[in-house]
Amino acid sequence: MKRFLKLGYQRLNYWCYRETQIVISDYSIHTICDGDRETFFGYYDKSPINQSNTHIIFQSTIRETSKLPSPKYPVQVILYELSTHKIIARFDSCTYNWQQGTKLQWIDNFNFIYNSIDEDSHYCSYIVNIETLHARKIMAPIYELDGWRNAYSLNFDRLAVMRPDYGYFNHLPYKLPESLYDDGIFRVDLKTGDIKLLLSIERILSCCPLLGSPANSTIIHKVNHIMSSPSGEMFMFLHRYFIGGVKFDRLIVCDKNAARLKLLAADGMVSHCCWEDDKNIIAYLRQHQIGDKYYRINVVTGKIHVIGDNIISVFGDGHPSVFGDNMIFDTYPDKARMQTLFSYNLRNKHLTILGRFFTPLKFHDQTRCDLHPKWSCDGKKIFFDSVYLGKRILCYINV
């Protein structure tokens, strides 16, 4: 009932506040297409283009992305040559979601990796060389590269149950394991394919105990959103737990070997984060005495302060990504169903609107299409997913 009331409210607002244009921007919007299929890259913390700006990777699907993802309808992982606008290769995968796709990402200038499932119904990943098009199988799915030819991984089945926006649905129904000793963050050796538990949920709770939780309460845990620091020496992640259906977030950082953990934020809400450099994280989170804003956190000292004053926090939660002095971020649909893409200069505090994009009402909840803006490696292009044309399309602008 609550969901239907929310959708009804959004529909009423749209008819009252709707605008005449579906896109408003001073920039030319370039689209990466695959015939009449829908295309998308996924999350905001990875770039779809390689370091030399020659090839783009993305996902393509015949399934309408306003419908829930399903293993019955595989997506295709696409290798695309930018200079010729031609598709070089296609690879099928049945392990995906609309928010992060197949966790598709570049390893280096000539190799990328994506998740899939094998004939024995085991999650796995494939490393593809763009020159030979050879795909080498790794016997584990990956989440995040560590910069040292290894990767971090998660229990995607746990995510399918607790946060289906980011999980895979090949093993449903799935019962959450009671033990917290055998689940958490895993390390995958990309050379041998070996996978081992790096940081258990139990150890997270031991190193960073929960404070003030009710005695004898049933608490359900998950970890998500691993992000390596630029050097790969550290990584951050979100620990989320539920008490009586109420969600609580904590931001934790640790070294690449998970020997030392540090709790950075635990005031109930931590949303989207990014590394500014090896010592600082930018995050949209809650501080009880200040409120929900964008903050800069020094991972060495633990010091935290607001960035952007009220210039950017007034727009609410978004997906931040930093290149040099500039932070790009997006907004969720407003009453007119328009999403805004911003660039904010962290040094001179200048805010620029890069574009506003319409999102139809049929895209919501798990099928929503956040812009998820991401930089090219040279900072000259900004990529984003959008549905302003009525279907999901990977787009970019030159800046």
C-alpha positions as CSV (number, residue, x, y, z in Angstrom):
1,M,0.0,0.0,0.0
2,K,2.8,2.4,0.9
3,R,4.5,1.8,-2.4
4,F,1.3,2.5,-4.4
5,L,0.7,5.7,-2.4
6,K,4.2,6.8,-3.2
7,L,3.8,6.1,-6.9
8,G,0.4,7.9,-6.9
9,Y,2.0,10.9,-5.2
10,Q,4.8,11.0,-7.8
11,R,2.3,10.7,-10.7
12,L,0.3,13.6,-9.3
13,N,3.4,15.8,-8.8
14,Y,4.5,15.1,-12.4
15,W,1.2,16.2,-13.9
16,C,1.3,19.4,-11.8
17,Y,5.0,20.3,-12.4
18,R,5.9,18.6,-15.7
19,E,8.2,20.4,-18.1
20,T,8.0,20.6,-21.9
21,Q,11.5,19.4,-22.6
22,I,13.0,15.9,-21.9
23,V,16.6,17.1,-21.8
24,I,18.0,20.6,-21.1
25,S,21.8,21.0,-21.5
26,D,24.3,23.3,-23.1
27,Y,26.3,20.2,-24.0
28,S,25.8,17.9,-26.9
29,I,24.5,14.5,-25.6
30,H,26.2,11.6,-27.2
31,T,24.6,8.1,-27.0
32,I,26.1,4.7,-27.1
33,C,23.6,2.5,-28.9
34,D,23.1,-1.1,-30.0
35,G,20.2,-1.0,-32.4
36,D,16.9,-1.0,-30.6
37,R,18.3,-2.6,-27.5
38,E,18.7,-0.7,-24.2
39,T,22.3,0.0,-23.1
40,F,23.8,0.9,-19.8
41,F,27.1,0.8,-17.9
42,G,26.0,0.9,-14.2
43,Y,27.6,2.4,-11.1
44,Y,29.3,5.7,-10.7
45,D,32.7,4.5,-9.4
46,K,34.0,3.0,-12.6
47,S,34.6,4.4,-16.1
48,P,33.3,2.6,-19.2
49,I,36.2,3.9,-21.3
50,N,39.8,2.7,-21.2
51,Q,42.8,4.8,-20.4
52,S,43.7,5.5,-24.0
53,N,40.0,6.5,-24.8
54,T,39.8,4.0,-27.7
55,H,37.3,1.4,-26.4
56,I,34.1,1.5,-24.3
57,I,32.5,-1.4,-22.4
58,F,28.8,-1.6,-21.5
59,Q,25.8,-3.9,-21.2
60,S,23.1,-4.3,-23.8
61,T,19.7,-5.9,-23.3
62,I,16.6,-6.8,-25.3
63,R,14.6,-6.8,-22.0
64,E,12.8,-3.6,-21.1
65,T,14.8,-2.2,-18.2
66,S,11.5,-0.9,-16.7
67,K,10.9,-4.5,-15.8
68,L,12.8,-6.4,-13.1
69,P,16.0,-8.1,-14.2
70,S,15.8,-11.9,-14.7
71,P,18.3,-14.6,-15.3
72,K,16.0,-15.8,-18.1
73,Y,16.9,-12.8,-20.1
74,P,20.7,-12.5,-20.3
75,V,22.4,-9.2,-21.0
76,Q,25.3,-8.9,-23.5
77,V,28.6,-7.4,-22.4
78,I,29.7,-5.2,-25.3
79,L,33.2,-4.1,-26.4
80,Y,32.8,-0.9,-28.5
81,E,35.4,1.0,-30.6
82,L,34.9,4.7,-30.1
83,S,36.6,5.9,-33.3
84,T,34.5,3.7,-35.7
85,H,31.4,3.5,-33.5
86,K,31.4,-0.3,-34.1
87,I,30.8,-3.2,-31.7
88,I,33.8,-5.4,-31.6
89,A,32.6,-8.3,-29.5
90,R,29.6,-9.5,-27.4
91,F,29.6,-11.8,-24.3
92,D,26.5,-13.1,-22.6
93,S,25.9,-13.0,-18.9
94,C,22.9,-14.0,-16.8
95,T,24.2,-12.4,-13.5
96,Y,23.3,-8.7,-13.4
97,N,21.1,-6.0,-12.1
98,W,20.1,-2.6,-13.5
99,Q,22.1,-0.6,-11.0
100,Q,25.6,-2.2,-11.4
101,G,25.2,-4.5,-14.3
102,T,27.6,-7.3,-14.3
103,K,30.2,-5.4,-12.3
104,L,31.9,-4.7,-15.6
105,Q,35.2,-2.8,-15.2
106,W,38.6,-2.2,-16.8
107,I,41.6,-4.0,-15.3
108,D,44.0,-2.0,-17.5
109,N,44.1,-0.5,-20.9
110,F,43.7,-3.8,-22.7
111,N,41.8,-6.1,-20.3
112,F,38.4,-5.9,-18.7
113,I,36.4,-8.2,-16.4
114,Y,32.7,-9.0,-15.9
115,N,30.7,-11.4,-13.8
116,S,28.7,-14.4,-15.1
117,I,27.5,-17.9,-14.1
118,D,28.9,-21.2,-15.4
119,E,27.2,-24.5,-16.5
120,D,27.3,-25.8,-12.9
121,S,25.4,-22.7,-11.7
122,H,28.5,-21.3,-9.9
123,Y,29.1,-17.5,-10.1
124,C,32.3,-16.7,-11.9
125,S,33.9,-13.9,-13.9
126,Y,35.7,-13.6,-17.2
127,I,38.8,-11.5,-18.1
128,V,38.7,-10.4,-21.7
129,N,41.7,-9.1,-23.7
130,I,40.5,-6.6,-26.2
131,E,43.2,-7.5,-28.8
132,T,42.8,-11.3,-28.8
133,L,39.2,-11.3,-27.5
134,H,40.2,-14.3,-25.4
135,A,38.0,-14.7,-22.3
136,R,39.7,-16.3,-19.3
137,K,37.5,-17.8,-16.7
138,I,37.9,-16.9,-13.0
139,M,36.1,-19.3,-10.6
140,A,34.6,-16.5,-8.5
141,P,32.6,-13.3,-9.1
142,I,34.3,-10.0,-8.4
143,Y,33.1,-6.7,-6.9
144,E,36.1,-4.3,-6.9
145,L,39.7,-4.5,-8.1
146,D,42.4,-3.8,-5.5
147,G,44.9,-2.3,-7.9
148,W,47.3,-5.3,-7.2
149,R,45.9,-7.9,-9.7
150,N,43.5,-9.1,-7.0
151,A,39.8,-8.3,-6.5
152,Y,37.4,-8.1,-3.6
153,S,34.1,-10.0,-3.8
154,L,30.8,-10.3,-1.8
155,N,28.0,-12.7,-1.3
156,F,25.7,-11.7,-4.2
157,D,23.1,-14.1,-3.0
158,R,22.9,-12.3,0.4
159,L,22.5,-9.0,-1.5
160,A,19.7,-10.6,-3.6
161,V,17.8,-11.2,-0.4
162,M,18.7,-8.1,1.6
163,R,19.3,-5.5,-1.2
164,P,18.0,-6.9,-4.5
165,D,19.0,-3.7,-6.4
166,Y,22.6,-5.0,-6.2
167,G,22.3,-8.8,-6.0
168,Y,22.1,-11.6,-8.5
169,F,19.0,-13.7,-8.8
170,N,20.3,-17.0,-10.1
171,H,20.1,-18.9,-6.8
172,L,16.7,-17.8,-5.4
173,P,15.2,-18.7,-3.1
174,Y,18.2,-18.3,-0.9
175,K,18.3,-18.7,2.9
176,L,20.7,-16.4,4.7
177,P,23.3,-18.3,6.6
178,E,23.1,-17.9,10.4
179,S,26.9,-17.9,10.9
180,L,28.7,-14.6,10.5
181,Y,32.1,-16.3,10.5
182,D,31.9,-17.5,6.9
183,D,30.5,-14.5,5.1
184,G,31.7,-11.0,4.4
185,I,34.4,-9.6,2.1
186,F,36.4,-12.1,0.0
187,R,39.7,-11.8,-1.9
188,V,40.0,-13.2,-5.4
189,D,43.4,-13.9,-6.9
190,L,42.9,-13.0,-10.6
191,K,45.9,-15.0,-11.6
192,T,45.0,-18.3,-10.0
193,G,41.3,-17.8,-9.5
194,D,41.6,-18.7,-5.8
195,I,39.0,-17.1,-3.5
196,K,39.3,-16.8,0.3
197,L,37.5,-14.9,3.1
198,L,39.4,-11.8,3.8
199,L,37.1,-10.1,6.3
200,S,34.2,-11.8,8.0
201,I,31.1,-10.0,9.3
202,E,31.9,-11.4,12.7
203,R,35.3,-9.8,12.6
204,I,33.8,-6.5,11.5
205,L,31.6,-6.6,14.6
206,S,34.5,-7.6,16.8
207,C,36.7,-4.7,15.6
208,C,33.9,-2.2,15.3
209,P,31.3,-3.2,17.9
210,L,27.7,-2.0,17.6
211,L,26.9,0.5,20.3
212,G,23.4,0.9,21.8
213,S,21.7,-2.0,20.0
214,P,18.8,-3.6,22.0
215,A,19.7,-6.7,24.0
216,N,18.5,-10.0,22.6
217,S,17.4,-8.3,19.4
218,T,17.6,-10.1,16.0
219,I,20.1,-8.2,13.9
220,I,20.7,-9.0,10.2
221,H,23.9,-7.9,8.6
222,K,25.3,-7.2,5.1
223,V,28.3,-5.5,3.6
224,N,28.3,-3.7,0.3
225,H,29.9,-0.9,-1.8
226,I,33.6,-1.8,-1.6
227,M,35.8,1.0,-3.1
228,S,39.6,0.8,-3.3
229,S,41.6,3.9,-2.7
230,P,43.5,5.3,-5.7
231,S,46.7,3.6,-4.7
232,G,45.0,0.4,-3.8
233,E,46.5,0.4,-0.3
234,M,43.1,0.8,1.4
235,F,39.4,0.1,0.8
236,M,36.2,1.4,2.2
237,F,32.9,-0.4,2.5
238,L,29.4,0.0,4.0
239,H,28.3,-2.2,6.9
240,R,24.5,-2.2,7.0
241,Y,22.4,-3.9,9.6
242,F,18.7,-4.2,10.3
243,I,17.0,-4.2,13.7
244,G,13.2,-4.8,13.6
245,G,13.2,-3.8,9.9
246,V,15.0,-0.5,10.6
247,K,18.2,0.0,8.6
248,F,21.4,1.4,10.0
249,D,24.6,2.3,8.1
250,R,28.2,2.4,9.0
251,L,31.2,3.5,6.9
252,I,34.4,1.5,7.6
253,V,37.9,1.8,6.1
254,C,40.7,-0.7,6.3
255,D,44.1,-1.6,4.7
256,K,44.1,-3.9,1.7
257,N,44.9,-6.9,3.9
258,A,42.1,-6.1,6.3
259,A,44.6,-6.0,9.2
260,R,43.4,-2.7,10.6
261,L,39.8,-1.4,10.6
262,K,38.6,2.1,11.3
263,L,35.0,3.2,11.8
264,L,34.5,6.5,10.1
265,A,30.8,7.2,10.4
266,A,28.0,5.5,12.4
267,D,25.2,8.0,12.9
268,G,22.6,5.8,11.2
269,M,22.8,6.9,7.5
270,V,25.7,6.7,5.1
271,S,24.8,6.8,1.4
272,H,27.1,7.3,-1.5
273,C,30.8,7.8,-1.2
274,C,34.0,8.3,-3.3
275,W,37.7,8.6,-2.8
276,E,39.0,12.2,-3.3
277,D,42.6,11.0,-2.9
278,D,44.4,8.4,-0.8
279,K,43.7,10.3,2.5
280,N,40.2,11.7,2.0
281,I,36.7,10.3,1.3
282,I,33.7,12.4,0.2
283,A,30.4,11.0,1.4
284,Y,26.8,11.9,1.7
285,L,25.9,10.9,5.3
286,R,24.4,11.9,8.6
287,Q,26.0,13.7,11.5
288,H,23.5,14.0,14.3
289,Q,24.6,17.6,15.3
290,I,24.7,18.9,11.7
291,G,22.4,16.8,9.5
292,D,22.5,15.0,6.1
293,K,25.1,16.6,3.9
294,Y,28.2,16.0,1.8
295,Y,31.2,15.6,4.1
296,R,35.0,15.2,3.6
297,I,36.5,12.6,5.9
298,N,40.2,12.2,6.5
299,V,40.8,8.5,6.8
300,V,44.1,9.0,8.8
301,T,42.8,11.4,11.5
302,G,39.1,10.6,11.3
303,K,38.3,14.3,11.1
304,I,35.1,15.2,9.2
305,H,33.7,18.4,7.9
306,V,31.0,19.7,5.6
307,I,31.9,20.5,2.0
308,G,30.0,22.8,-0.2
309,D,28.3,24.5,2.7
310,N,24.6,24.4,1.7
311,I,25.4,24.9,-2.0
312,I,25.3,21.2,-2.8
313,S,23.7,19.6,0.2
314,V,20.4,21.3,-0.6
315,F,19.9,18.9,-3.5
316,G,20.0,15.9,-1.2
317,D,21.7,12.5,-1.8
318,G,23.6,11.9,-5.0
319,H,26.4,10.0,-6.6
320,P,29.7,11.9,-6.2
321,S,32.9,11.4,-8.3
322,V,36.0,13.5,-8.2
323,F,38.5,14.5,-10.9
324,G,41.0,17.1,-9.9
325,D,39.2,20.0,-8.2
326,N,35.8,19.1,-9.7
327,M,33.2,16.8,-8.2
328,I,30.3,15.6,-10.4
329,F,27.1,14.4,-8.8
330,D,23.5,13.8,-9.7
331,T,20.0,14.1,-8.1
332,Y,17.0,11.9,-7.9
333,P,14.0,12.8,-10.0
334,D,12.3,16.0,-8.8
335,K,8.5,16.7,-8.9
336,A,8.7,17.2,-12.6
337,R,10.6,13.8,-13.0
338,M,13.8,15.7,-14.0
339,Q,17.2,14.5,-12.8
340,T,20.0,17.1,-12.7
341,L,23.7,16.5,-13.4
342,F,26.0,18.9,-11.6
343,S,29.7,19.8,-11.5
344,Y,31.0,21.4,-8.3
345,N,34.5,23.0,-8.0
346,L,35.8,22.0,-4.6
347,R,38.3,24.8,-4.6
348,N,36.3,27.9,-5.7
349,K,32.9,26.5,-4.7
350,H,31.4,27.2,-8.1
351,L,28.4,25.0,-9.0
352,T,27.5,24.3,-12.7
353,I,24.5,22.6,-14.1
354,L,25.6,20.2,-16.8
355,G,22.2,19.0,-17.8
356,R,18.6,18.0,-16.7
357,F,17.1,14.8,-17.9
358,F,13.6,13.4,-17.8
359,T,12.9,10.0,-16.3
360,P,9.5,8.4,-17.0
361,L,7.4,7.1,-14.2
362,K,7.7,3.5,-15.2
363,F,11.3,3.6,-14.0
364,H,11.2,3.3,-10.2
365,D,12.5,1.3,-7.2
366,Q,14.7,-1.6,-8.6
367,T,14.2,-0.5,-12.2
368,R,15.1,3.2,-11.5
369,C,17.8,4.8,-13.6
370,D,20.1,7.0,-11.6
371,L,22.4,9.0,-13.8
372,H,25.4,7.5,-12.0
373,P,27.9,10.0,-13.5
374,K,31.5,8.9,-14.1
375,W,34.6,10.5,-15.5
376,S,36.8,9.3,-18.3
377,C,40.4,8.7,-17.2
378,D,41.5,12.0,-18.6
379,G,38.6,14.0,-17.2
380,K,37.5,15.1,-20.7
381,K,34.3,13.1,-20.8
382,I,31.5,12.4,-18.4
383,F,29.4,9.3,-18.9
384,F,26.0,8.6,-17.4
385,D,23.0,6.3,-17.9
386,S,19.7,8.0,-18.7
387,V,16.1,7.1,-19.7
388,Y,15.1,10.5,-21.1
389,L,14.5,8.8,-24.5
390,G,12.0,6.4,-22.8
391,K,14.6,3.6,-22.5
392,R,17.9,3.1,-20.7
393,I,20.8,4.5,-22.8
394,L,24.5,5.0,-22.0
395,C,25.4,8.7,-22.7
396,Y,28.3,11.0,-22.5
397,I,29.2,14.7,-22.8
398,N,32.6,16.2,-23.7
399,V,33.7,18.8,-21.1
